[in-house]
Amino acid sequence: MTSANEFILSDLPDGFRGIVARVTGGRDLAARLAAMGLTAGTQIVVLQNRGFGPMLACVRDTRIALGRSQAGLVTVYECPTAAN
């Protein structure tokens, strides 16, 4: 269950800025996402989310593409003061 200020990454609109709260799923997925820089406490910006297919995000000054199922396992919270 997520709190009021936590969101699922795959549901977020373009331009959303936040901080990764956690990555759920198996150890292999967590390791793969960590290798791309997507770890708890990391700033993330949604670059493109059309609601279907992969989405684009910026993590640690790097653009990454995530499948919808992968993005659905990442929980973020809004950080309105997050700078790009």
C-alpha positions as CSV (number, residue, x, y, z in Angstrom):
1,M,0.0,0.0,0.0
2,T,1.3,3.4,-0.8
3,S,0.8,6.6,1.1
4,A,-0.9,9.7,-0.3
5,N,2.4,11.2,-1.6
6,E,3.8,8.0,-3.2
7,F,3.1,7.1,-6.8
8,I,3.8,4.2,-9.2
9,L,6.2,5.4,-11.8
10,S,4.2,3.9,-14.8
11,D,1.2,6.1,-13.8
12,L,3.1,9.5,-13.8
13,P,2.8,12.2,-16.4
14,D,5.6,13.8,-18.5
15,G,7.6,16.3,-16.5
16,F,7.0,14.7,-13.1
17,R,10.0,15.1,-10.7
18,G,10.4,12.9,-7.8
19,I,12.6,10.7,-5.6
20,V,12.7,6.9,-5.9
21,A,11.2,5.5,-2.7
22,R,11.7,1.8,-3.5
23,V,11.9,-0.9,-6.2
24,T,9.8,-3.9,-5.6
25,G,10.1,-7.2,-7.5
26,G,12.8,-9.8,-7.6
27,R,16.5,-9.5,-6.9
28,D,17.4,-9.7,-10.6
29,L,15.2,-6.7,-11.5
30,A,16.4,-4.7,-8.6
31,A,20.0,-5.4,-9.6
32,R,19.3,-4.5,-13.3
33,L,17.6,-1.2,-12.3
34,A,20.4,-0.4,-9.9
35,A,23.0,-0.9,-12.6
36,M,21.1,1.8,-14.6
37,G,21.3,4.1,-11.6
38,L,17.7,3.6,-10.4
39,T,18.1,3.2,-6.6
40,A,16.1,4.4,-3.6
41,G,16.8,8.1,-2.9
42,T,17.7,8.9,-6.5
43,Q,16.0,11.8,-8.3
44,I,14.0,10.9,-11.3
45,V,12.3,12.9,-14.0
46,V,9.6,11.4,-16.3
47,L,10.6,12.5,-19.8
48,Q,7.9,10.6,-21.8
49,N,5.0,8.5,-20.8
50,R,2.4,7.9,-23.4
51,G,0.4,5.5,-21.3
52,F,1.4,2.5,-23.5
53,G,4.8,1.0,-24.5
54,P,8.1,1.9,-22.8
55,M,8.5,5.2,-20.9
56,L,11.6,7.4,-20.8
57,A,13.0,8.9,-17.6
58,C,16.1,10.8,-16.6
59,V,18.1,9.3,-13.7
60,R,21.5,10.6,-12.7
61,D,21.8,12.7,-15.8
62,T,21.1,9.6,-18.0
63,R,18.1,8.9,-20.1
64,I,16.7,5.4,-19.5
65,A,13.9,3.5,-21.1
66,L,11.7,1.3,-18.9
67,G,9.1,-1.2,-19.9
68,R,5.7,-0.7,-18.4
69,S,6.0,-3.7,-16.1
70,Q,9.4,-2.5,-14.9
71,A,8.1,1.0,-14.3
72,G,5.1,-0.5,-12.4
73,L,7.4,-1.9,-9.8
74,V,9.1,1.5,-9.0
75,T,7.5,3.7,-6.3
76,V,8.4,7.3,-6.2
77,Y,7.3,10.3,-4.1
78,E,6.9,13.8,-5.4
79,C,9.7,16.3,-4.7
80,P,8.6,19.7,-6.0
81,T,12.0,21.3,-5.2
82,A,13.9,18.6,-7.2
83,A,16.2,20.3,-9.7
84,N,17.1,18.7,-13.0
